[in-house]
Structures are given as C-alpha cells and as structure tokens.
Amino acid sequence: MVLVPCMHYLAVIGDVVASRRLTERRKFQRRLESALHGLNQRRGRALASPYTVTLGDEFQALYRQAGYGFADAFALLAELAPERVRFSFATGEIVTPLNPKQAIGMDGPAFHRARAQLDRLKKEQRLLGLQDGEKPDLPTTAMLNILSGQVEGWKPTRLRLFAGLLVGRSVAELAAETGITTRAVNKNIRAAELDEWQMILQNIEHSLLPGPKSR
C-alpha cells in the first residue's frame, strides 16, 4: 500500500442491477472481470486504485483524474449490455493508505459519499449519480437523473458511440470502431443529442479534480 495523506480523489462504486436474477450469473461475472481488467489496462495511471470486484455484484475504483469517469462508465455499460449497471461517483479524501493493486481496504469521505449515493440510486432506480464534496449539487443531480432515464433505452452501439465521444473520438473513428457508417453515427448523435450530453458531462468533470484537458 502507498500512504497518501488526505488527498482528494474520485471514487466510483458500480452495482449490477438485479444481478441475482441472472440466469448465468457465473458467466456474467467472468464477463465483468474481463471488462474491468481491460479498462484497468487502458486507463493506467489515471487510476489511483484499479477497478476491483468487491461483493460479487459490485465493483469499485479510485481515480486521480476526473476526466475519464463518465466515459469509462459508458464503455462498461456498452460492454455489459443488456445487463444494466449503476455508477455512483463521489469526490473526497482517502484517509487510509492507498492500495494500488486492488480497490479494497481503503476508507474516507470519497467512498462514504459514493456508498450513500448508491443507496439513493437504488431507491430511485437511477443509473448515474455524482456528489462533489459534502452536499449534492442539485442541478448536477437533476441532469444525471434525466440522462439516467434516457440511457435506459440506449442500445450497446449508442453507448459505445457516447463513450467514444467522451474521450474525443471523431465521427470517422467512431464509425470504424462500431462498424456502422458515418451517416449512422451522426444520426445517433442527433437522435439522442449525444453532443449536448458530451458537453454537459465534460463541464461537470472539469469542475471536479484536475484531469486531462485533451484526450
């Protein structure tokens, strides 16, 4: 473990919705572990502690930078579809030693806030939530509530497109990655106003921890 005194991080706790109802739960857990491993490999040092399965149905991670959290959430939503996943993000301190190998054995306000918010998401049946600091920001909460409702109807291709937009992929790159035409990419962007949601989420991220401005 690495001792870091009272620094601020972005914690995320993910929860697979209705996981106990999965008919092939063990197979899905292998899919989940593979998806998280791939994400850890791609994200590298942006993560202070890597995505780790904690309770079978849940996983968590700790970011040094806030500029990747939403993109990674949508990448996982696409990869794990048709199963749905809740993502609770929260900023705050970690007051115990960091664990750079697994996101376990750590404590602090960042995880406390993420856990409390995850409980709210479950109660309200939302998929996305973020708390920056001690109190929730009501406009941010409202926007993510609206987005959560829209995401419920998105297919994996649209989820992948949005994840790509959030890390700066061009329309041509998105078409090549998803195997659809550039016309279909633009149609998806217009139909779901993905470019507007991209701007909203990136503005939210830029108000949090320091993070990459060019991705």
C-alpha positions as CSV (number, residue, x, y, z in Angstrom):
1,M,0.0,0.0,0.0
2,V,1.0,3.6,-0.6
3,L,0.5,6.2,2.1
4,V,-1.1,9.4,0.8
5,P,-2.1,11.9,3.4
6,C,-5.7,13.3,2.9
7,M,-5.6,13.9,-0.8
8,H,-8.8,14.2,-2.9
9,Y,-9.9,11.5,-5.3
10,L,-12.9,10.5,-7.4
11,A,-14.3,7.3,-6.1
12,V,-16.7,5.1,-8.1
13,I,-18.9,2.2,-6.9
14,G,-20.7,0.2,-9.6
15,D,-23.6,-2.1,-8.9
16,V,-25.0,-4.6,-11.3
17,V,-28.8,-4.1,-11.4
18,A,-30.9,-7.2,-10.5
19,S,-27.8,-9.4,-10.6
20,R,-29.4,-12.1,-8.5
21,R,-31.9,-12.7,-11.3
22,L,-29.2,-13.5,-13.9
23,T,-29.7,-17.0,-15.3
24,E,-26.0,-17.4,-16.0
25,R,-24.5,-15.4,-13.1
26,R,-21.1,-17.1,-13.1
27,K,-20.7,-16.5,-16.8
28,F,-21.7,-12.8,-16.4
29,Q,-19.2,-12.4,-13.5
30,R,-16.4,-13.6,-15.8
31,R,-17.6,-11.1,-18.4
32,L,-17.5,-8.4,-15.7
33,E,-14.0,-9.3,-14.5
34,S,-12.7,-9.3,-18.1
35,A,-14.3,-5.9,-18.8
36,L,-12.8,-4.4,-15.7
37,H,-9.4,-5.9,-16.4
38,G,-9.4,-4.4,-19.9
39,L,-10.4,-1.0,-18.6
40,N,-7.6,-1.1,-16.0
41,Q,-5.1,-1.8,-18.7
42,R,-6.4,1.1,-20.8
43,R,-6.7,3.7,-18.1
44,G,-3.3,3.2,-16.4
45,R,-2.1,5.9,-14.1
46,A,-5.3,7.8,-14.2
47,L,-6.5,5.2,-11.6
48,A,-5.0,5.5,-8.1
49,S,-6.6,2.1,-7.4
50,P,-7.9,-0.2,-10.2
51,Y,-11.4,-1.4,-10.8
52,T,-12.0,-4.3,-8.5
53,V,-14.9,-6.7,-7.9
54,T,-15.8,-6.4,-4.2
55,L,-19.1,-8.1,-3.4
56,G,-19.8,-10.2,-6.5
57,D,-22.5,-7.8,-7.6
58,E,-20.4,-4.6,-7.0
59,F,-17.1,-3.2,-8.0
60,Q,-15.2,0.0,-7.2
61,A,-12.2,2.1,-8.2
62,L,-10.4,5.3,-7.3
63,Y,-9.4,8.0,-9.9
64,R,-6.6,10.5,-9.6
65,Q,-8.2,12.4,-12.5
66,A,-11.9,13.2,-13.1
67,G,-11.7,13.3,-16.9
68,Y,-12.3,9.6,-17.6
69,G,-15.1,8.5,-15.1
70,F,-18.2,9.0,-17.3
71,A,-16.5,7.7,-20.4
72,D,-15.5,4.5,-18.6
73,A,-19.0,4.1,-17.1
74,F,-20.5,4.2,-20.6
75,A,-17.8,1.9,-22.0
76,L,-18.7,-0.7,-19.3
77,L,-22.5,-0.2,-19.9
78,A,-21.9,-1.0,-23.6
79,E,-19.7,-4.0,-22.9
80,L,-22.0,-5.5,-20.2
81,A,-25.3,-4.9,-22.1
82,P,-28.1,-6.0,-22.0
83,E,-27.4,-6.0,-18.2
84,R,-27.6,-2.6,-16.6
85,V,-25.1,-1.2,-14.1
86,R,-25.5,1.7,-11.6
87,F,-22.5,4.1,-11.2
88,S,-22.1,6.3,-8.1
89,F,-19.2,8.8,-8.3
90,A,-18.1,11.0,-5.4
91,T,-15.1,13.2,-4.6
92,G,-13.4,13.4,-1.3
93,E,-10.4,12.4,0.8
94,I,-9.0,9.0,1.3
95,V,-7.6,8.9,4.9
96,T,-6.2,5.4,4.8
97,P,-3.2,4.1,2.8
98,L,-3.9,3.7,-0.9
99,N,-4.0,0.2,-2.3
100,P,-2.6,0.5,-5.9
101,K,-3.3,-3.2,-6.7
102,Q,-6.9,-3.6,-5.6
103,A,-9.6,-1.1,-4.6
104,I,-10.2,-2.7,-1.2
105,G,-9.1,-1.9,2.4
106,M,-9.4,1.9,1.9
107,D,-11.6,4.4,3.7
108,G,-12.5,8.0,3.7
109,P,-15.3,10.5,2.7
110,A,-15.0,9.8,-1.0
111,F,-16.1,6.2,-0.5
112,H,-18.6,7.1,2.2
113,R,-20.3,9.6,-0.2
114,A,-20.3,7.2,-3.1
115,R,-21.9,4.5,-0.9
116,A,-24.6,6.8,0.4
117,Q,-25.4,7.9,-3.1
118,L,-25.5,4.4,-4.4
119,D,-28.2,3.7,-1.9
120,R,-30.1,6.7,-3.2
121,L,-29.7,5.5,-6.8
122,K,-31.1,2.0,-5.9
123,K,-34.1,3.6,-4.1
124,E,-34.8,5.9,-7.0
125,Q,-33.9,3.3,-9.7
126,R,-31.3,5.6,-11.3
127,L,-28.2,4.6,-13.1
128,L,-25.9,7.6,-12.7
129,G,-25.0,9.8,-9.7
130,L,-22.3,12.2,-8.7
131,Q,-21.5,14.1,-5.5
132,D,-18.7,16.6,-5.4
133,G,-18.0,17.5,-1.8
134,E,-20.2,17.3,1.3
135,K,-23.5,18.2,-0.3
136,P,-25.1,17.1,-3.6
137,D,-25.3,19.7,-6.3
138,L,-29.0,19.8,-7.2
139,P,-28.6,20.9,-10.9
140,T,-26.0,18.2,-11.5
141,T,-28.2,15.6,-9.8
142,A,-31.2,16.7,-11.9
143,M,-29.2,16.4,-15.2
144,L,-27.8,13.0,-14.3
145,N,-31.3,11.8,-13.3
146,I,-32.6,12.9,-16.8
147,L,-29.7,11.2,-18.5
148,S,-30.2,8.0,-16.5
149,G,-33.8,7.8,-17.8
150,Q,-32.6,8.2,-21.4
151,V,-29.8,5.7,-21.1
152,E,-32.3,3.0,-20.1
153,G,-33.4,2.9,-23.8
154,W,-30.0,3.1,-25.4
155,K,-28.6,0.1,-27.3
156,P,-25.0,-1.0,-27.0
157,T,-23.9,0.8,-30.2
158,R,-25.2,4.1,-28.9
159,L,-23.5,3.5,-25.6
160,R,-20.2,2.8,-27.3
161,L,-20.6,5.9,-29.5
162,F,-21.1,8.1,-26.5
163,A,-18.2,6.6,-24.6
164,G,-16.0,7.4,-27.7
165,L,-17.3,10.9,-27.9
166,L,-16.4,11.5,-24.3
167,V,-12.8,10.7,-24.9
168,G,-12.6,12.8,-28.1
169,R,-13.1,10.2,-30.9
170,S,-14.0,11.7,-34.3
171,V,-17.1,10.6,-36.3
172,A,-14.9,8.6,-38.6
173,E,-13.1,6.9,-35.7
174,L,-16.5,6.0,-34.1
175,A,-17.8,4.6,-37.4
176,A,-14.7,2.4,-37.8
177,E,-14.8,1.2,-34.1
178,T,-18.6,0.3,-34.2
179,G,-18.8,-1.0,-37.7
180,I,-21.5,1.5,-38.8
181,T,-21.5,4.3,-41.4
182,T,-20.6,7.9,-40.6
183,R,-24.2,8.7,-41.5
184,A,-25.5,6.3,-38.9
185,V,-23.1,7.8,-36.3
186,N,-24.3,11.3,-37.0
187,K,-27.9,10.0,-36.9
188,N,-27.3,8.5,-33.4
189,I,-25.7,11.7,-32.2
190,R,-28.6,13.9,-33.4
191,A,-31.3,11.4,-32.2
192,A,-30.0,11.3,-28.6
193,E,-28.3,14.7,-28.6
194,L,-25.1,13.0,-27.7
195,D,-23.0,16.1,-28.5
196,E,-25.1,18.1,-26.0
197,W,-24.7,15.4,-23.3
198,Q,-21.0,15.3,-24.1
199,M,-20.6,19.0,-23.4
200,I,-22.7,18.7,-20.1
201,L,-20.7,15.8,-18.7
202,Q,-17.3,17.3,-19.7
203,N,-18.3,20.6,-18.0
204,I,-19.2,18.6,-14.9
205,E,-15.9,16.7,-15.0
206,H,-13.8,19.9,-15.5
207,S,-15.3,21.3,-12.3
208,L,-14.1,18.3,-10.2
209,L,-10.5,17.1,-9.8
210,P,-7.7,18.1,-12.1
211,G,-7.8,16.0,-15.2
212,P,-6.7,15.8,-18.8
213,K,-8.0,18.6,-21.0
214,S,-7.1,16.8,-24.2
215,R,-7.8,13.2,-24.5
